[in-house]
Amino acid sequence: MRLSIFLDRTLVGNDVVDLELTQALGKIEDERFIARVFSPEEQRVLAAADEPDRWLWTLWAAKEASFKAAQKLNPDLVFSPRRFVVFPLTSASAEVRLDDRVIQVVWTWGPGWVHSLAVLGKGQAEFCVEQRPPEANESIAVRELGQRFMAERGWDRVEFRRAERTDRRALWPQAFQGQALVPADLSFSHDGRWVAFALGETWQERDPV
């Protein structure tokens, strides 16, 4: 599969965190983790938060989602949490800064989960979060969610395949109808009981940059 990077697309990333997983509980007390992952500005946000554990995973999800979006502009990008600095704008939105790039993020809190949606570009994006059946495989469940979500928006019978680098390393998922690439960016996420899917605004086909 040929990998092309377009600069005029709405690129998305999303991340969901199950707050009731054992490894998520009480993480705010892990001082080494806090120092390794969060900038001084972010640590001040956590110190002032009424629900520091929920805010910790909200900031983490914002970083993860931003990485998923930014990687589509630079496939060699490595996830280093402290490089993605979250600057909250409201109780539900933020700018995430990666060097000189700014990524827009919105987050949502649900019962037992937090979700962040990152957007690069001027277009709109949508997302959904749902609880997977206990017996369902996470990877299969998130793909089935994505297929239903896209079918509701007119993209029937899509298949998901991962973009590949020239060295054949798999990257982010893309949607296809047959051999035709669906002209919209997307993102998968799953954690514990929850799966999440994000879909960016469709773009007009044009020659790759």
Summary of the structure (lengths in Angstrom):
residues: 209
radius of gyration: 17.0
end to end distance: 17.2
largest distance: 50.8
contacts: 630
relative contact order: 0.22
helix: 28%
strand: 36%
